[in-house]
Amino acid sequence: MKLFVASLTILFCVGLAHSQNGSCVKLTAEETTREGYTATVVSKEKKPFKTLTGKAVFGVNKEPVEDVFVEVFAVVSKDKELKRVAGCRTGADGRFYFADLQKGKYILRFSKAGGYKITEITVKVSPKSKRSEEIIGFVEVGT
């Protein structure tokens, strides 16, 4: 897995439309990506996942992070126009889980208020895939 990492990071493990334990609150249409600090950190997963699931955690100790927007976007045009198909705000346990995504290519976007860079991970989803591990992405604190 290729990741871009800088000095101080927040670790994110990805998931889909609702939390398995109910702690991930679905975003409303008015809740959009939070403003990033200066740059977007981008990485790409080559092998498809069956579902997208995970936990948002902080730093080396991997403490859960709440109030992180985790959004799933589909690319809907040749101009790479994005349409949000799912999203949630993590709870105190940092968990999120998105299920029932159609086969395809998606962009996962993580944002948190307070001067963090936005992280985007390009992933593929295939219901026939046997790959079920968590996706890990890092979001840097802006400097």
Secondary structure by P-SEA (a helix, b strand, c coil): cbbbbccbbbbbbbbccccccccbbbbcccccccccccbbbbbbbccccccccbbbbccccccccccbbbbbbbbccccccccccccbbbcccbbbbbcccccbbbbbbbbbccbbbbbbbbbbbbcccccccbbbbbbbccc
